[in-house]
Amino acid sequence: MMKSFRTPIVVLGAALFVACGGDAQTEGEVTTEMADGTVATSMSGDAADEREVALLRVVNAAPDIDQLRIRGDNMQQLPAVDYQKVSEYQTIDNNWNRFEVSGTVDGTYGPLETNRAMMVDGFRYTMVVLRDEDGGELSTRILRDEISADNSKAHVRVIHAARGTDEINVVAQGGETLFDDLEYGNEGGFEDVDPWTGTLEFRTEDGDRQLLTLPNVMLEAGTSYTIVLTRKGAAGVEAFWFSDRQTATQP
């Protein structure tokens, strides 16, 4: 469980995602919990591999767009996603895909931005949609999701999509720095950490200014957490989250 992860900034403040390596294919089904308490279960990576599909979900980190839509090469349209939300995993049956992004009210595809990506059968991916650094065009980044089966650790990833904010450090209050120098448009993690309850702090690179605090955070063993930092206009930094956990497979 993770609490208070849609908390506004505490002190005023306000960045290309790199796909993770390693073996991201899951043996068990994955249960995803969203910040609003919504829970969804997706097929195992092994089952997706047998069906010759990859699994893709979409994060909307573009503050001016609700009902964001993604369409693939074969005209497959993914479910619309509101700002600060993540969709459920959807199956993708092409290894190479050129995705189009639409942010118009009528769902017209311009496209505003295209992104060609290779996705491997049986693996999970998160597409993050955000504005480029000058706030003009929409940009997409596709991350490979590593949903760890290690039940001795919690696993944390932070995505910096708070445009207008410089590099950020993520600190466990009273403890270690989990990520430092995290730039706009980049992800940090997944980082393996001991199960922990406390306050997460998001600070400027020099550590002098606190941008956001998230109290009452519970990082549970065996769960992979994704925290997305966003910013809307002149407002402060906000965060939303979702978590993933593999279902134990029967021997």
C-alpha positions as CSV (number, residue, x, y, z in Angstrom):
1,M,0.0,0.0,0.0
2,M,1.1,3.5,-0.7
3,K,-0.7,6.6,0.8
4,S,-0.8,10.3,0.0
5,F,0.7,10.0,-3.5
6,R,-1.4,12.6,-5.0
7,T,-0.3,15.3,-2.7
8,P,0.3,18.9,-3.8
9,I,3.7,20.6,-3.5
10,V,4.8,21.6,0.0
11,V,7.3,24.2,-1.0
12,L,7.1,25.9,-4.4
13,G,9.3,24.5,-7.2
14,A,8.9,22.5,-10.4
15,A,12.5,16.6,-17.2
16,L,14.1,10.6,-22.5
17,F,13.3,7.6,-20.7
18,V,15.7,4.7,-20.9
19,A,14.2,1.2,-21.1
20,C,15.4,-1.1,-18.3
21,G,17.4,-4.1,-19.1
22,G,17.2,-7.5,-17.6
23,D,14.6,-10.2,-17.7
24,A,11.2,-8.5,-17.4
25,Q,9.0,-11.4,-18.4
26,T,6.8,-12.5,-15.4
27,E,5.8,-16.1,-14.6
28,G,2.7,-15.0,-12.7
29,E,-0.2,-12.7,-13.3
30,V,0.4,-9.1,-12.2
31,T,-2.0,-7.1,-10.0
32,T,-1.8,-3.3,-10.5
33,E,-3.1,-0.9,-8.0
34,M,-3.7,2.7,-9.0
35,A,-3.7,5.8,-6.8
36,D,-7.5,6.0,-6.7
37,G,-7.7,2.4,-5.4
38,T,-8.6,0.8,-8.7
39,V,-7.1,-2.7,-9.0
40,A,-6.6,-4.6,-12.3
41,T,-5.0,-7.9,-13.1
42,S,-3.1,-8.7,-16.3
43,M,-2.0,-12.0,-17.7
44,S,1.5,-13.4,-17.0
45,G,4.4,-12.7,-19.2
46,D,4.6,-16.4,-20.0
47,A,1.0,-16.4,-21.2
48,A,1.6,-13.3,-23.3
49,D,4.6,-14.9,-24.8
50,E,2.5,-18.0,-25.7
51,R,0.0,-15.7,-27.4
52,E,2.8,-13.9,-29.2
53,V,1.8,-10.5,-27.7
54,A,3.5,-7.8,-25.7
55,L,1.7,-5.9,-22.9
56,L,1.5,-2.0,-23.0
57,R,-0.1,0.6,-20.7
58,V,-0.1,4.4,-21.0
59,V,0.7,7.1,-18.5
60,N,-0.7,10.6,-19.2
61,A,1.7,13.1,-17.9
62,A,0.6,15.9,-20.3
63,P,-1.2,18.4,-18.0
64,D,-3.3,20.1,-20.7
65,I,-4.8,16.9,-22.1
66,D,-7.6,14.6,-20.8
67,Q,-8.9,11.7,-22.8
68,L,-5.4,11.2,-24.4
69,R,-5.6,8.5,-27.1
70,I,-2.9,6.2,-28.5
71,R,-3.2,4.3,-31.8
72,G,-0.9,1.7,-33.3
73,D,0.1,0.7,-36.8
74,N,-2.8,-1.7,-37.2
75,M,-5.3,1.0,-36.2
76,Q,-5.6,-0.5,-32.7
77,Q,-6.8,2.3,-30.5
78,L,-5.9,2.0,-26.8
79,P,-8.3,3.2,-24.1
80,A,-8.3,7.0,-23.5
81,V,-6.3,8.1,-20.5
82,D,-6.9,11.2,-18.3
83,Y,-4.1,13.4,-16.9
84,Q,-2.3,11.8,-14.0
85,K,-3.7,8.4,-14.8
86,V,-2.4,5.1,-16.0
87,S,-4.3,2.7,-18.2
88,E,-4.6,-1.1,-17.8
89,Y,-2.2,-3.2,-19.8
90,Q,-3.4,-3.9,-23.3
91,T,-2.1,-6.6,-25.7
92,I,0.0,-5.6,-28.7
93,D,0.5,-8.2,-31.4
94,N,3.1,-6.4,-33.6
95,N,6.8,-6.4,-32.5
96,W,7.5,-3.1,-34.4
97,N,4.9,-0.4,-33.9
98,R,4.6,3.3,-34.9
99,F,2.3,4.9,-32.3
100,E,0.3,8.0,-32.9
101,V,-0.9,10.3,-30.1
102,S,-4.1,12.3,-30.2
103,G,-5.0,15.0,-27.7
104,T,-8.0,16.5,-29.6
105,V,-11.5,16.5,-28.3
106,D,-12.9,14.6,-31.3
107,G,-10.1,12.0,-31.1
108,T,-8.5,13.1,-34.5
109,Y,-5.0,11.8,-35.0
110,G,-2.7,14.5,-36.4
111,P,-0.6,12.8,-35.4
112,L,0.7,15.1,-32.7
113,E,3.8,12.9,-32.3
114,T,4.8,9.5,-33.6
115,N,7.1,7.1,-31.9
116,R,8.4,3.8,-33.4
117,A,9.3,1.1,-30.9
118,M,10.1,-2.5,-30.8
119,M,8.3,-4.6,-28.2
120,V,9.1,-8.2,-27.4
121,D,6.4,-10.8,-26.9
122,G,5.8,-11.6,-23.3
123,F,7.3,-8.4,-21.9
124,R,5.6,-5.4,-20.3
125,Y,6.0,-1.8,-21.2
126,T,4.8,1.6,-20.0
127,M,4.4,4.4,-22.5
128,V,4.7,7.9,-20.9
129,V,3.2,10.8,-22.8
130,L,4.4,14.3,-21.8
131,R,5.2,17.7,-23.3
132,D,8.7,18.3,-24.6
133,E,10.9,20.5,-22.6
134,D,9.7,23.8,-24.1
135,G,6.1,22.8,-23.7
136,G,5.4,22.5,-27.4
137,E,5.0,19.1,-29.0
138,L,3.9,15.9,-27.2
139,S,6.6,13.4,-26.7
140,T,6.4,9.7,-25.9
141,R,8.8,7.4,-24.1
142,I,8.4,3.6,-23.8
143,L,9.9,1.9,-20.7
144,R,10.3,-1.8,-20.1
145,D,8.6,-2.8,-16.8
146,E,10.6,-5.1,-14.6
147,I,8.0,-6.4,-12.1
148,S,10.3,-8.2,-9.7
149,A,9.5,-11.5,-8.0
150,D,11.9,-10.7,-5.2
151,N,9.6,-10.8,-2.1
152,S,12.4,-9.6,0.3
153,K,12.6,-6.1,-1.1
154,A,10.4,-3.3,-2.3
155,H,11.1,-1.9,-5.8
156,V,10.8,1.8,-6.6
157,R,10.9,3.8,-9.8
158,V,10.5,7.5,-10.2
159,I,9.7,9.3,-13.5
160,H,10.4,13.0,-13.7
161,A,7.7,14.5,-15.9
162,A,7.4,17.8,-14.0
163,R,8.3,20.2,-16.8
164,G,10.0,23.4,-15.6
165,T,11.7,21.7,-12.7
166,D,15.4,21.1,-12.7
167,E,17.2,18.0,-11.6
168,I,15.6,16.3,-8.6
169,N,16.9,14.2,-5.7
170,V,14.6,11.7,-4.0
171,V,15.3,11.1,-0.3
172,A,13.8,8.8,2.3
173,Q,13.4,11.3,5.2
174,G,15.9,10.5,7.8
175,G,17.6,8.0,5.6
176,E,19.3,7.4,2.3
177,T,19.0,9.2,-1.1
178,L,17.2,6.9,-3.4
179,F,17.8,8.8,-6.6
180,D,19.9,11.9,-7.4
181,D,20.2,14.3,-10.3
182,L,17.1,13.0,-12.0
183,E,16.5,15.1,-15.0
184,Y,13.2,16.0,-16.8
185,G,12.1,13.3,-19.1
186,N,14.2,10.6,-17.3
187,E,13.4,7.7,-15.1
188,G,15.2,6.4,-12.1
189,G,14.9,2.8,-11.0
190,F,13.7,0.3,-10.3
191,E,15.7,0.5,-7.1
192,D,15.6,-2.3,-4.6
193,V,15.0,-1.1,-1.1
194,D,14.2,-2.6,2.3
195,P,10.5,-2.4,3.2
196,W,9.9,1.0,4.7
197,T,7.3,3.4,6.1
198,G,7.9,7.1,6.3
199,T,8.1,10.3,4.3
200,L,9.6,10.7,0.9
201,E,11.2,14.1,0.1
202,F,11.8,15.5,-3.4
203,R,14.5,18.1,-3.4
204,T,16.4,20.3,-5.8
205,E,19.7,18.9,-7.0
206,D,21.7,20.9,-4.4
207,G,19.3,19.6,-1.7
208,D,18.6,23.1,-0.4
209,R,15.0,23.4,-1.5
210,Q,12.2,20.9,-0.8
211,L,9.8,20.6,-3.8
212,L,7.4,18.0,-2.5
213,T,6.9,15.7,0.5
214,L,4.8,12.5,0.5
215,P,4.0,11.4,4.0
216,N,2.8,8.0,5.2
217,V,4.4,6.1,2.4
218,M,4.5,2.3,2.9
219,L,6.8,0.4,0.6
220,E,6.0,-3.2,0.9
221,A,8.2,-6.2,0.1
222,G,7.5,-7.8,-3.2
223,T,5.8,-4.8,-4.7
224,S,7.1,-2.6,-7.5
225,Y,6.1,1.1,-7.2
226,T,6.2,3.7,-9.9
227,I,6.0,7.4,-8.9
228,V,5.3,10.0,-11.6
229,L,6.2,13.6,-10.9
230,T,4.1,16.2,-12.8
231,R,3.5,19.9,-12.9
232,K,0.7,21.9,-14.4
233,G,1.6,25.4,-15.5
234,A,2.8,27.7,-12.7
235,A,1.5,25.3,-10.0
236,G,3.9,23.2,-7.9
237,V,5.2,19.7,-8.3
238,E,2.6,16.9,-7.8
239,A,3.0,13.1,-7.8
240,F,0.8,10.2,-8.6
241,W,1.6,6.5,-8.3
242,F,0.8,3.0,-9.2
243,S,2.1,-0.4,-8.0
244,D,2.5,-3.8,-9.4
245,R,2.8,-7.2,-7.8
246,Q,3.3,-10.6,-9.2
247,T,0.9,-13.3,-8.2
248,A,2.6,-16.3,-6.8
249,T,2.7,-19.3,-9.2
250,Q,1.7,-22.7,-8.1
251,P,4.6,-25.2,-8.0
